[in-house]
């Protein structure tokens, strides 16, 4: 089963086999940058007390904006991603655009034909 891999700059780290990089340097990168959501996160500061909480919230909002793009059919052809692990910089356990790509690229073929 395909999974999301966190990219690393650690010495000696290599991307696992059967993995495609989907960060901003690729055509599959999220055009919605989390920093664009930080002003909104500041207005949520009563609920999001720490800087880390605000950053996590902003990153999740950017991923949700990407998911909206996917629902509207604004993504490039995802067939090259089918069955592949997807690598990005987001921390494991945090919702990210690569999660959206994994779901969309690996949906049943019957769903794709219905689009």
Biopython code that builds the backbone (N, CA, C, O; Angstrom):
import numpy as np
from Bio.PDB.StructureBuilder import StructureBuilder

atoms = [
    (1, "UNK", "N", (0.843, -1.184, 0.000)),
    (1, "UNK", "CA", (0.000, 0.000, 0.000)),
    (1, "UNK", "C", (0.891, 1.252, 0.000)),
    (1, "UNK", "O", (1.858, 1.332, 0.758)),
    (2, "UNK", "N", (0.566, 2.198, -0.833)),
    (2, "UNK", "CA", (1.352, 3.428, -0.934)),
    (2, "UNK", "C", (1.215, 4.248, 0.345)),
    (2, "UNK", "O", (0.167, 4.248, 0.991)),
    (3, "UNK", "N", (2.294, 4.947, 0.697)),
    (3, "UNK", "CA", (2.281, 5.753, 1.911)),
    (3, "UNK", "C", (3.013, 7.066, 1.691)),
    (3, "UNK", "O", (3.713, 7.245, 0.694)),
    (4, "UNK", "N", (2.841, 7.978, 2.632)),
    (4, "UNK", "CA", (3.534, 9.251, 2.576)),
    (4, "UNK", "C", (4.868, 9.114, 3.298)),
    (4, "UNK", "O", (4.941, 8.553, 4.391)),
    (5, "UNK", "N", (5.909, 9.626, 2.680)),
    (5, "UNK", "CA", (7.271, 9.597, 3.210)),
    (5, "UNK", "C", (7.674, 11.039, 3.512)),
    (5, "UNK", "O", (7.400, 11.943, 2.722)),
    (6, "UNK", "N", (8.317, 11.250, 4.647)),
    (6, "UNK", "CA", (8.819, 12.589, 4.954)),
    (6, "UNK", "C", (10.237, 12.725, 4.411)),
    (6, "UNK", "O", (11.128, 11.952, 4.764)),
    (7, "UNK", "N", (10.430, 13.713, 3.554)),
    (7, "UNK", "CA", (11.759, 13.996, 3.025)),
    (7, "UNK", "C", (12.692, 14.405, 4.159)),
    (7, "UNK", "O", (12.247, 14.898, 5.196)),
    (8, "UNK", "N", (13.968, 14.199, 3.954)),
    (8, "UNK", "CA", (14.953, 14.520, 4.987)),
    (8, "UNK", "C", (16.238, 15.019, 4.347)),
    (8, "UNK", "O", (16.609, 14.604, 3.249)),
    (9, "UNK", "N", (16.902, 15.913, 5.053)),
    (9, "UNK", "CA", (18.228, 16.376, 4.632)),
    (9, "UNK", "C", (19.333, 15.695, 5.437)),
    (9, "UNK", "O", (20.510, 16.033, 5.313)),
    (10, "UNK", "N", (18.936, 14.744, 6.251)),
    (10, "UNK", "CA", (19.898, 14.030, 7.098)),
    (10, "UNK", "C", (20.942, 13.329, 6.227)),
    (10, "UNK", "O", (20.613, 12.742, 5.197)),
    (11, "UNK", "N", (22.168, 13.399, 6.645)),
    (11, "UNK", "CA", (23.265, 12.786, 5.901)),
    (11, "UNK", "C", (22.983, 11.293, 5.687)),
    (11, "UNK", "O", (22.655, 10.569, 6.627)),
    (12, "UNK", "N", (23.115, 10.858, 4.450)),
    (12, "UNK", "CA", (22.933, 9.461, 4.106)),
    (12, "UNK", "C", (21.495, 9.053, 3.800)),
    (12, "UNK", "O", (21.253, 7.937, 3.340)),
    (13, "UNK", "N", (20.521, 9.964, 4.055)),
    (13, "UNK", "CA", (19.126, 9.612, 3.792)),
    (13, "UNK", "C", (18.890, 9.536, 2.294)),
    (13, "UNK", "O", (19.349, 10.395, 1.541)),
    (14, "UNK", "N", (18.182, 8.519, 1.869)),
    (14, "UNK", "CA", (17.814, 8.370, 0.458)),
    (14, "UNK", "C", (16.323, 8.098, 0.380)),
    (14, "UNK", "O", (15.739, 7.460, 1.255)),
    (15, "UNK", "N", (15.731, 8.592, -0.680)),
    (15, "UNK", "CA", (14.321, 8.323, -0.882)),
    (15, "UNK", "C", (14.140, 6.828, -1.130)),
    (15, "UNK", "O", (14.895, 6.237, -1.902)),
    (16, "UNK", "N", (13.150, 6.209, -0.487)),
    (16, "UNK", "CA", (12.931, 4.777, -0.690)),
    (16, "UNK", "C", (12.551, 4.471, -2.133)),
    (16, "UNK", "O", (12.067, 5.348, -2.849)),
    (17, "UNK", "N", (12.769, 3.226, -2.562)),
    (17, "UNK", "CA", (12.330, 2.843, -3.902)),
    (17, "UNK", "C", (10.816, 3.018, -4.026)),
    (17, "UNK", "O", (10.100, 3.020, -3.025)),
    (18, "UNK", "N", (10.346, 3.160, -5.237)),
    (18, "UNK", "CA", (8.923, 3.294, -5.537)),
    (18, "UNK", "C", (8.322, 4.555, -4.904)),
    (18, "UNK", "O", (7.154, 4.569, -4.515)),
    (19, "UNK", "N", (9.135, 5.609, -4.809)),
    (19, "UNK", "CA", (8.701, 6.855, -4.176)),
    (19, "UNK", "C", (8.897, 8.020, -5.137)),
    (19, "UNK", "O", (9.918, 8.116, -5.818)),
    (20, "UNK", "N", (7.911, 8.898, -5.181)),
    (20, "UNK", "CA", (7.975, 10.101, -6.018)),
    (20, "UNK", "C", (7.894, 11.326, -5.114)),
    (20, "UNK", "O", (7.053, 11.400, -4.218)),
    (21, "UNK", "N", (8.774, 12.274, -5.361)),
    (21, "UNK", "CA", (8.792, 13.533, -4.615)),
    (21, "UNK", "C", (7.641, 14.416, -5.107)),
    (21, "UNK", "O", (7.463, 14.591, -6.312)),
    (22, "UNK", "N", (6.858, 14.974, -4.172)),
    (22, "UNK", "CA", (5.713, 15.808, -4.546)),
    (22, "UNK", "C", (5.763, 17.168, -3.849)),
    (22, "UNK", "O", (4.720, 17.754, -3.558)),
    (23, "UNK", "N", (6.964, 17.668, -3.580)),
    (23, "UNK", "CA", (7.064, 18.977, -2.934)),
    (23, "UNK", "C", (6.899, 20.084, -3.970)),
    (23, "UNK", "O", (6.593, 19.812, -5.131)),
    (24, "UNK", "N", (7.101, 21.323, -3.553)),
    (24, "UNK", "CA", (6.885, 22.481, -4.435)),
    (24, "UNK", "C", (7.796, 22.527, -5.653)),
    (24, "UNK", "O", (7.510, 23.251, -6.607)),
    (25, "UNK", "N", (8.884, 21.770, -5.639)),
    (25, "UNK", "CA", (9.780, 21.773, -6.798)),
    (25, "UNK", "C", (9.234, 20.904, -7.932)),
    (25, "UNK", "O", (9.836, 20.837, -9.004)),
    (26, "UNK", "N", (8.104, 20.241, -7.704)),
    (26, "UNK", "CA", (7.507, 19.366, -8.712)),
    (26, "UNK", "C", (6.149, 19.900, -9.152)),
    (26, "UNK", "O", (5.594, 20.803, -8.527)),
    (27, "UNK", "N", (5.628, 19.337, -10.222)),
    (27, "UNK", "CA", (4.313, 19.788, -10.693)),
    (27, "UNK", "C", (3.191, 19.372, -9.750)),
    (27, "UNK", "O", (2.063, 19.846, -9.884)),
    (28, "UNK", "N", (3.486, 18.497, -8.806)),
    (28, "UNK", "CA", (2.475, 18.047, -7.844)),
    (28, "UNK", "C", (2.541, 18.799, -6.521)),
    (28, "UNK", "O", (1.831, 18.449, -5.579)),
    (29, "UNK", "N", (3.374, 19.818, -6.437)),
    (29, "UNK", "CA", (3.492, 20.592, -5.199)),
    (29, "UNK", "C", (2.235, 21.393, -4.910)),
    (29, "UNK", "O", (1.477, 21.730, -5.820)),
    (30, "UNK", "N", (2.022, 21.694, -3.642)),
    (30, "UNK", "CA", (0.849, 22.466, -3.228)),
    (30, "UNK", "C", (1.087, 23.947, -3.499)),
    (30, "UNK", "O", (2.011, 24.531, -2.932)),
    (31, "UNK", "N", (0.268, 24.573, -4.360)),
    (31, "UNK", "CA", (0.453, 25.997, -4.626)),
    (31, "UNK", "C", (-0.004, 26.877, -3.459)),
    (31, "UNK", "O", (0.300, 28.070, -3.425)),
    (32, "UNK", "N", (-0.725, 26.299, -2.513)),
    (32, "UNK", "CA", (-1.212, 27.032, -1.343)),
    (32, "UNK", "C", (-0.179, 26.902, -0.227)),
    (32, "UNK", "O", (-0.081, 25.856, 0.415)),
    (33, "UNK", "N", (0.582, 27.953, 0.000)),
    (33, "UNK", "CA", (1.654, 27.902, 1.000)),
    (33, "UNK", "C", (1.083, 28.152, 2.389)),
    (33, "UNK", "O", (0.232, 29.021, 2.577)),
    (34, "UNK", "N", (1.560, 27.386, 3.349)),
    (34, "UNK", "CA", (1.035, 27.512, 4.714)),
    (34, "UNK", "C", (1.262, 28.896, 5.296)),
    (34, "UNK", "O", (0.477, 29.350, 6.128)),
    (35, "UNK", "N", (2.323, 29.576, 4.873)),
    (35, "UNK", "CA", (2.590, 30.910, 5.423)),
    (35, "UNK", "C", (1.502, 31.905, 5.036)),
    (35, "UNK", "O", (1.286, 32.895, 5.734)),
    (36, "UNK", "N", (0.814, 31.641, 3.918)),
    (36, "UNK", "CA", (-0.287, 32.510, 3.511)),
    (36, "UNK", "C", (-1.447, 32.446, 4.499)),
    (36, "UNK", "O", (-2.292, 33.341, 4.521)),
    (37, "UNK", "N", (-1.494, 31.406, 5.309)),
    (37, "UNK", "CA", (-2.589, 31.221, 6.272)),
    (37, "UNK", "C", (-2.220, 31.736, 7.663)),
    (37, "UNK", "O", (-3.062, 31.713, 8.561)),
    (38, "UNK", "N", (-1.011, 32.190, 7.860)),
    (38, "UNK", "CA", (-0.582, 32.578, 9.209)),
    (38, "UNK", "C", (-1.350, 33.774, 9.766)),
    (38, "UNK", "O", (-1.593, 33.830, 10.971)),
    (39, "UNK", "N", (-1.738, 34.731, 8.924)),
    (39, "UNK", "CA", (-2.531, 35.860, 9.433)),
    (39, "UNK", "C", (-3.855, 35.367, 9.999)),
    (39, "UNK", "O", (-4.301, 35.828, 11.050)),
    (40, "UNK", "N", (-4.480, 34.431, 9.297)),
    (40, "UNK", "CA", (-5.729, 33.860, 9.798)),
    (40, "UNK", "C", (-5.472, 33.100, 11.093)),
    (40, "UNK", "O", (-6.306, 33.122, 11.999)),
    (41, "UNK", "N", (-4.331, 32.431, 11.190)),
    (41, "UNK", "CA", (-3.996, 31.691, 12.411)),
    (41, "UNK", "C", (-3.858, 32.649, 13.594)),
    (41, "UNK", "O", (-4.216, 32.304, 14.720)),
    (42, "UNK", "N", (-3.342, 33.845, 13.338)),
    (42, "UNK", "CA", (-3.204, 34.821, 14.422)),
    (42, "UNK", "C", (-4.570, 35.218, 14.968)),
    (42, "UNK", "O", (-4.714, 35.443, 16.169)),
    (43, "UNK", "N", (-5.577, 35.307, 14.095)),
    (43, "UNK", "CA", (-6.910, 35.647, 14.564)),
    (43, "UNK", "C", (-7.537, 34.500, 15.352)),
    (43, "UNK", "O", (-8.501, 34.701, 16.091)),
    (44, "UNK", "N", (-6.986, 33.293, 15.191)),
    (44, "UNK", "CA", (-7.449, 32.127, 15.938)),
    (44, "UNK", "C", (-6.631, 31.945, 17.216)),
    (44, "UNK", "O", (-6.716, 30.900, 17.862)),
    (45, "UNK", "N", (-5.843, 32.951, 17.581)),
    (45, "UNK", "CA", (-4.857, 32.777, 18.647)),
    (45, "UNK", "C", (-5.472, 32.406, 19.998)),
    (45, "UNK", "O", (-4.794, 31.801, 20.828)),
    (46, "UNK", "N", (-6.738, 32.753, 20.236)),
    (46, "UNK", "CA", (-7.369, 32.340, 21.486)),
    (46, "UNK", "C", (-7.401, 30.823, 21.589)),
    (46, "UNK", "O", (-7.203, 30.258, 22.664)),
    (47, "UNK", "N", (-7.656, 30.164, 20.448)),
    (47, "UNK", "CA", (-7.735, 28.705, 20.419)),
    (47, "UNK", "C", (-6.377, 28.071, 20.126)),
    (47, "UNK", "O", (-6.076, 26.981, 20.612)),
    (48, "UNK", "N", (-5.570, 28.750, 19.339)),
    (48, "UNK", "CA", (-4.263, 28.231, 18.944)),
    (48, "UNK", "C", (-3.207, 29.009, 19.714)),
    (48, "UNK", "O", (-2.716, 30.034, 19.242)),
    (49, "UNK", "N", (-2.869, 28.539, 20.858)),
    (49, "UNK", "CA", (-2.068, 29.329, 21.789)),
    (49, "UNK", "C", (-0.580, 29.413, 21.447)),
    (49, "UNK", "O", (0.039, 30.451, 21.681)),
    (50, "UNK", "N", (-0.004, 28.370, 20.910)),
    (50, "UNK", "CA", (1.443, 28.402, 20.661)),
    (50, "UNK", "C", (1.725, 28.628, 19.183)),
    (50, "UNK", "O", (0.866, 28.410, 18.329)),
    (51, "UNK", "N", (2.929, 29.062, 18.902)),
    (51, "UNK", "CA", (3.348, 29.264, 17.512)),
    (51, "UNK", "C", (3.279, 27.951, 16.742)),
    (51, "UNK", "O", (2.886, 27.939, 15.576)),
    (52, "UNK", "N", (3.657, 26.843, 17.385)),
    (52, "UNK", "CA", (3.595, 25.537, 16.716)),
    (52, "UNK", "C", (2.161, 25.164, 16.367)),
    (52, "UNK", "O", (1.906, 24.627, 15.289)),
    (53, "UNK", "N", (1.223, 25.443, 17.267)),
    (53, "UNK", "CA", (-0.190, 25.147, 16.982)),
    (53, "UNK", "C", (-0.697, 25.987, 15.818)),
    (53, "UNK", "O", (-1.433, 25.491, 14.964)),
    (54, "UNK", "N", (-0.304, 27.259, 15.782)),
    (54, "UNK", "CA", (-0.732, 28.118, 14.667)),
    (54, "UNK", "C", (-0.137, 27.635, 13.350)),
    (54, "UNK", "O", (-0.819, 27.622, 12.326)),
    (55, "UNK", "N", (1.147, 27.234, 13.375)),
    (55, "UNK", "CA", (1.787, 26.738, 12.148)),
    (55, "UNK", "C", (1.113, 25.451, 11.680)),
    (55, "UNK", "O", (0.846, 25.299, 10.488)),
    (56, "UNK", "N", (0.839, 24.537, 12.584)),
    (56, "UNK", "CA", (0.164, 23.292, 12.215)),
    (56, "UNK", "C", (-1.205, 23.582, 11.616)),
    (56, "UNK", "O", (-1.579, 22.993, 10.602)),
    (57, "UNK", "N", (-1.949, 24.484, 12.236)),
    (57, "UNK", "CA", (-3.272, 24.864, 11.718)),
    (57, "UNK", "C", (-3.135, 25.442, 10.311)),
    (57, "UNK", "O", (-3.908, 25.089, 9.419)),
    (58, "UNK", "N", (-2.162, 26.323, 10.106)),
    (58, "UNK", "CA", (-1.960, 26.942, 8.792)),
    (58, "UNK", "C", (-1.576, 25.900, 7.748)),
    (58, "UNK", "O", (-2.047, 25.962, 6.613)),
    (59, "UNK", "N", (-0.729, 24.949, 8.116)),
    (59, "UNK", "CA", (-0.339, 23.891, 7.183)),
    (59, "UNK", "C", (-1.548, 23.039, 6.803)),
    (59, "UNK", "O", (-1.693, 22.649, 5.645)),
    (60, "UNK", "N", (-2.406, 22.753, 7.761)),
    (60, "UNK", "CA", (-3.601, 21.962, 7.474)),
    (60, "UNK", "C", (-4.590, 22.738, 6.596)),
    (60, "UNK", "O", (-5.257, 22.144, 5.749)),
    (61, "UNK", "N", (-4.689, 24.051, 6.789)),
    (61, "UNK", "CA", (-5.554, 24.861, 5.939)),
    (61, "UNK", "C", (-5.053, 24.856, 4.491)),
    (61, "UNK", "O", (-5.851, 24.786, 3.556)),
    (62, "UNK", "N", (-3.734, 24.929, 4.309)),
    (62, "UNK", "CA", (-3.153, 24.872, 2.965)),
    (62, "UNK", "C", (-3.441, 23.524, 2.312)),
    (62, "UNK", "O", (-3.741, 23.463, 1.120)),
    (63, "UNK", "N", (-3.353, 22.453, 3.080)),
    (63, "UNK", "CA", (-3.666, 21.121, 2.540)),
    (63, "UNK", "C", (-5.141, 21.027, 2.171)),
    (63, "UNK", "O", (-5.495, 20.427, 1.156)),
    (64, "UNK", "N", (-5.996, 21.618, 2.991)),
    (64, "UNK", "CA", (-7.436, 21.592, 2.689)),
    (64, "UNK", "C", (-7.733, 22.400, 1.427)),
    (64, "UNK", "O", (-8.595, 22.005, 0.641)),
    (65, "UNK", "N", (-7.045, 23.513, 1.215)),
    (65, "UNK", "CA", (-7.213, 24.288, -0.017)),
    (65, "UNK", "C", (-6.796, 23.447, -1.221)),
    (65, "UNK", "O", (-7.431, 23.503, -2.274)),
    (66, "UNK", "N", (-5.734, 22.675, -1.063)),
    (66, "UNK", "CA", (-5.290, 21.775, -2.128)),
    (66, "UNK", "C", (-6.349, 20.707, -2.394)),
    (66, "UNK", "O", (-6.601, 20.356, -3.547)),
    (67, "UNK", "N", (-6.969, 20.189, -1.330)),
    (67, "UNK", "CA", (-8.031, 19.187, -1.483)),
    (67, "UNK", "C", (-9.204, 19.776, -2.256)),
    (67, "UNK", "O", (-9.818, 19.090, -3.073)),
    (68, "UNK", "N", (-9.515, 21.037, -2.002)),
    (68, "UNK", "CA", (-10.584, 21.698, -2.761)),
    (68, "UNK", "C", (-10.213, 21.774, -4.241)),
    (68, "UNK", "O", (-11.063, 21.555, -5.104)),
    (69, "UNK", "N", (-8.965, 22.080, -4.535)),
    (69, "UNK", "CA", (-8.503, 22.075, -5.932)),
    (69, "UNK", "C", (-8.707, 20.697, -6.560)),
    (69, "UNK", "O", (-9.140, 20.585, -7.707)),
    (70, "UNK", "N", (-8.394, 19.660, -5.802)),
    (70, "UNK", "CA", (-8.541, 18.286, -6.306)),
    (70, "UNK", "C", (-9.999, 17.983, -6.615)),
    (70, "UNK", "O", (-10.309, 17.405, -7.657)),
    (71, "UNK", "N", (-10.902, 18.375, -5.706)),
    (71, "UNK", "CA", (-12.332, 18.127, -5.931)),
    (71, "UNK", "C", (-12.842, 18.869, -7.159)),
    (71, "UNK", "O", (-13.777, 18.416, -7.819)),
    (72, "UNK", "N", (-12.232, 20.005, -7.462)),
    (72, "UNK", "CA", (-12.639, 20.808, -8.613)),
    (72, "UNK", "C", (-11.924, 20.386, -9.901)),
    (72, "UNK", "O", (-12.111, 21.013, -10.943)),
    (73, "UNK", "N", (-11.117, 19.342, -9.837)),
    (73, "UNK", "CA", (-10.423, 18.839, -11.022)),
    (73, "UNK", "C", (-9.286, 19.718, -11.502)),
    (73, "UNK", "O", (-8.975, 19.719, -12.693)),
    (74, "UNK", "N", (-8.660, 20.461, -10.613)),
    (74, "UNK", "CA", (-7.597, 21.393, -10.992)),
    (74, "UNK", "C", (-6.196, 20.792, -10.912)),
    (74, "UNK", "O", (-5.210, 21.518, -11.034)),
    (75, "UNK", "N", (-6.092, 19.477, -10.708)),
    (75, "UNK", "CA", (-4.776, 18.858, -10.573)),
    (75, "UNK", "C", (-4.301, 18.286, -11.909)),
    (75, "UNK", "O", (-5.118, 17.956, -12.769)),
    (76, "UNK", "N", (-2.978, 18.168, -12.085)),
    (76, "UNK", "CA", (-2.463, 17.524, -13.295)),
    (76, "UNK", "C", (-2.797, 16.032, -13.281)),
    (76, "UNK", "O", (-3.327, 15.518, -12.295)),
    (77, "UNK", "N", (-2.495, 15.359, -14.349)),
    (77, "UNK", "CA", (-2.709, 13.910, -14.451)),
    (77, "UNK", "C", (-1.983, 13.212, -13.303)),
    (77, "UNK", "O", (-0.771, 13.357, -13.144)),
    (78, "UNK", "N", (-2.733, 12.458, -12.509)),
    (78, "UNK", "CA", (-2.156, 11.794, -11.345)),
    (78, "UNK", "C", (-1.772, 10.346, -11.616)),
    (78, "UNK", "O", (-1.271, 9.673, -10.716)),
    (79, "UNK", "N", (-1.990, 9.852, -12.817)),
    (79, "UNK", "CA", (-1.711, 8.443, -13.099)),
    (79, "UNK", "C", (-0.254, 8.036, -12.806)),
    (79, "UNK", "O", (-0.033, 6.896, -12.399)),
    (80, "UNK", "N", (0.753, 8.916, -12.993)),
    (80, "UNK", "CA", (2.123, 8.496, -12.649)),
    (80, "UNK", "C", (2.324, 8.247, -11.149)),
    (80, "UNK", "O", (3.304, 7.616, -10.754)),
    (81, "UNK", "N", (1.406, 8.738, -10.318)),
    (81, "UNK", "CA", (1.539, 8.587, -8.871)),
    (81, "UNK", "C", (0.864, 7.315, -8.345)),
    (81, "UNK", "O", (1.082, 6.922, -7.199)),
    (82, "UNK", "N", (0.055, 6.684, -9.175)),
    (82, "UNK", "CA", (-0.713, 5.517, -8.744)),
    (82, "UNK", "C", (0.224, 4.406, -8.241)),
    (82, "UNK", "O", (1.146, 3.992, -8.944)),
    (83, "UNK", "N", (-0.029, 3.936, -7.018)),
    (83, "UNK", "CA", (0.747, 2.851, -6.442)),
    (83, "UNK", "C", (2.116, 3.247, -5.916)),
    (83, "UNK", "O", (2.866, 2.391, -5.449)),
    (84, "UNK", "N", (2.451, 4.517, -5.982)),
    (84, "UNK", "CA", (3.767, 4.996, -5.534)),
    (84, "UNK", "C", (3.660, 5.611, -4.141)),
    (84, "UNK", "O", (2.616, 6.143, -3.764)),
    (85, "UNK", "N", (4.744, 5.532, -3.391)),
    (85, "UNK", "CA", (4.860, 6.312, -2.167)),
    (85, "UNK", "C", (5.096, 7.753, -2.588)),
    (85, "UNK", "O", (5.716, 8.002, -3.622)),
    (86, "UNK", "N", (4.610, 8.700, -1.804)),
    (86, "UNK", "CA", (4.773, 10.112, -2.126)),
    (86, "UNK", "C", (5.569, 10.794, -1.019)),
    (86, "UNK", "O", (5.270, 10.636, 0.165)),
    (87, "UNK", "N", (6.577, 11.548, -1.416)),
    (87, "UNK", "CA", (7.477, 12.179, -0.453)),
    (87, "UNK", "C", (7.313, 13.694, -0.455)),
    (87, "UNK", "O", (7.328, 14.338, -1.504)),
    (88, "UNK", "N", (7.155, 14.247, 0.751)),
    (88, "UNK", "CA", (7.097, 15.696, 0.925)),
    (88, "UNK", "C", (7.750, 16.045, 2.265)),
    (88, "UNK", "O", (8.236, 15.161, 2.970)),
    (89, "UNK", "N", (7.760, 17.315, 2.607)),
    (89, "UNK", "CA", (8.458, 17.776, 3.806)),
    (89, "UNK", "C", (7.577, 17.812, 5.051)),
    (89, "UNK", "O", (8.098, 17.974, 6.154)),
    (90, "UNK", "N", (6.287, 17.668, 4.914)),
    (90, "UNK", "CA", (5.391, 17.764, 6.079)),
    (90, "UNK", "C", (5.675, 16.655, 7.083)),
    (90, "UNK", "O", (6.000, 15.531, 6.701)),
    (91, "UNK", "N", (5.549, 16.975, 8.369)),
    (91, "UNK", "CA", (5.777, 15.962, 9.400)),
    (91, "UNK", "C", (4.760, 14.830, 9.323)),
    (91, "UNK", "O", (3.604, 15.043, 8.958)),
    (92, "UNK", "N", (5.197, 13.646, 9.664)),
    (92, "UNK", "CA", (4.289, 12.491, 9.730)),
    (92, "UNK", "C", (3.185, 12.799, 10.736)),
    (92, "UNK", "O", (3.414, 13.450, 11.756)),
    (93, "UNK", "N", (1.995, 12.321, 10.429)),
    (93, "UNK", "CA", (0.874, 12.519, 11.331)),
    (93, "UNK", "C", (0.147, 13.836, 11.142)),
    (93, "UNK", "O", (-0.889, 14.059, 11.767)),
    (94, "UNK", "N", (0.665, 14.709, 10.299)),
    (94, "UNK", "CA", (0.017, 15.986, 10.021)),
    (94, "UNK", "C", (-0.633, 15.917, 8.648)),
    (94, "UNK", "O", (-0.010, 15.454, 7.692)),
    (95, "UNK", "N", (-1.861, 16.365, 8.537)),
    (95, "UNK", "CA", (-2.562, 16.358, 7.259)),
    (95, "UNK", "C", (-1.806, 17.222, 6.262)),
    (95, "UNK", "O", (-1.385, 18.333, 6.584)),
    (96, "UNK", "N", (-1.636, 16.708, 5.050)),
    (96, "UNK", "CA", (-0.810, 17.385, 4.059)),
    (96, "UNK", "C", (-1.341, 17.103, 2.657)),
    (96, "UNK", "O", (-2.125, 16.175, 2.461)),
    (97, "UNK", "N", (-0.914, 17.904, 1.685)),
    (97, "UNK", "CA", (-1.411, 17.732, 0.318)),
    (97, "UNK", "C", (-1.030, 16.365, -0.247)),
    (97, "UNK", "O", (-1.728, 15.851, -1.121)),
    (98, "UNK", "N", (0.067, 15.762, 0.234)),
    (98, "UNK", "CA", (0.445, 14.429, -0.249)),
    (98, "UNK", "C", (-0.602, 13.386, 0.141)),
    (98, "UNK", "O", (-0.790, 12.399, -0.571)),
    (99, "UNK", "N", (-1.282, 13.600, 1.266)),
    (99, "UNK", "CA", (-2.382, 12.706, 1.650)),
    (99, "UNK", "C", (-3.506, 12.785, 0.624)),
    (99, "UNK", "O", (-4.112, 11.773, 0.272)),
    (100, "UNK", "N", (-3.776, 13.992, 0.153)),
    (100, "UNK", "CA", (-4.799, 14.191, -0.878)),
    (100, "UNK", "C", (-4.375, 13.486, -2.165)),
    (100, "UNK", "O", (-5.173, 12.790, -2.793)),
    (101, "UNK", "N", (-3.115, 13.671, -2.548)),
    (101, "UNK", "CA", (-2.613, 13.029, -3.768)),
    (101, "UNK", "C", (-2.671, 11.510, -3.671)),
    (101, "UNK", "O", (-3.052, 10.843, -4.633)),
    (102, "UNK", "N", (-2.299, 10.959, -2.524)),
    (102, "UNK", "CA", (-2.362, 9.501, -2.339)),
    (102, "UNK", "C", (-3.782, 8.994, -2.544)),
    (102, "UNK", "O", (-4.008, 8.003, -3.238)),
    (103, "UNK", "N", (-4.730, 9.686, -1.932)),
    (103, "UNK", "CA", (-6.131, 9.273, -2.041)),
    (103, "UNK", "C", (-6.628, 9.384, -3.481)),
    (103, "UNK", "O", (-7.260, 8.459, -3.991)),
    (104, "UNK", "N", (-6.349, 10.497, -4.130)),
    (104, "UNK", "CA", (-6.843, 10.721, -5.492)),
    (104, "UNK", "C", (-6.161, 9.786, -6.499)),
    (104, "UNK", "O", (-6.826, 9.236, -7.377)),
    (105, "UNK", "N", (-4.863, 9.605, -6.381)),
    (105, "UNK", "CA", (-4.120, 8.786, -7.348)),
    (105, "UNK", "C", (-4.448, 7.306, -7.215)),
    (105, "UNK", "O", (-4.317, 6.552, -8.179)),
    (106, "UNK", "N", (-4.873, 6.885, -6.031)),
    (106, "UNK", "CA", (-5.110, 5.461, -5.790)),
    (106, "UNK", "C", (-6.579, 5.108, -5.642)),
    (106, "UNK", "O", (-6.915, 4.011, -5.195)),
    (107, "UNK", "N", (-7.454, 6.027, -6.015)),
    (107, "UNK", "CA", (-8.879, 5.693, -5.937)),
    (107, "UNK", "C", (-9.197, 4.605, -6.966)),
    (107, "UNK", "O", (-8.479, 4.457, -7.955)),
    (108, "UNK", "N", (-10.255, 3.854, -6.738)),
    (108, "UNK", "CA", (-10.614, 2.785, -7.675)),
    (108, "UNK", "C", (-10.810, 3.328, -9.095)),
    (108, "UNK", "O", (-11.324, 4.431, -9.278)),
    (109, "UNK", "N", (-10.401, 2.556, -10.083)),
    (109, "UNK", "CA", (-10.523, 2.990, -11.468)),
    (109, "UNK", "C", (-11.961, 3.294, -11.850)),
    (109, "UNK", "O", (-12.211, 4.153, -12.696)),
    (110, "UNK", "N", (-12.916, 2.592, -11.230)),
    (110, "UNK", "CA", (-14.319, 2.847, -11.532)),
    (110, "UNK", "C", (-14.716, 4.278, -11.155)),
    (110, "UNK", "O", (-15.552, 4.876, -11.832)),
    (111, "UNK", "N", (-14.137, 4.833, -10.096)),
    (111, "UNK", "CA", (-14.417, 6.219, -9.707)),
    (111, "UNK", "C", (-13.831, 7.188, -10.719)),
    (111, "UNK", "O", (-14.445, 8.213, -11.015)),
    (112, "UNK", "N", (-12.653, 6.885, -11.256)),
    (112, "UNK", "CA", (-12.021, 7.768, -12.230)),
    (112, "UNK", "C", (-12.845, 7.857, -13.496)),
    (112, "UNK", "O", (-12.983, 8.938, -14.066)),
    (113, "UNK", "N", (-13.399, 6.738, -13.947)),
    (113, "UNK", "CA", (-14.172, 6.749, -15.182)),
    (113, "UNK", "C", (-15.453, 7.533, -15.021)),
    (113, "UNK", "O", (-15.975, 8.076, -15.995)),
    (114, "UNK", "N", (-15.975, 7.600, -13.790)),
    (114, "UNK", "CA", (-17.195, 8.335, -13.536)),
    (114, "UNK", "C", (-17.016, 9.843, -13.498)),
    (114, "UNK", "O", (-17.994, 10.590, -13.466)),
    (115, "UNK", "N", (-15.783, 10.282, -13.500)),
    (115, "UNK", "CA", (-15.502, 11.726, -13.433)),
    (115, "UNK", "C", (-15.825, 12.422, -14.702)),
    (115, "UNK", "O", (-15.645, 13.635, -14.803)),
]
sb = StructureBuilder()
sb.init_structure("model")
sb.init_model(0)
sb.init_chain("A")
sb.init_seg("    ")
for serial, (resi, resn, name, xyz) in enumerate(atoms, 1):
    if name == "N":
        sb.init_residue(resn, " ", resi, " ")
    sb.init_atom(name, np.array(xyz, "f"), 0.0, 1.0, " ", f" {name:<3s}", serial, name[0])
structure = sb.get_structure()
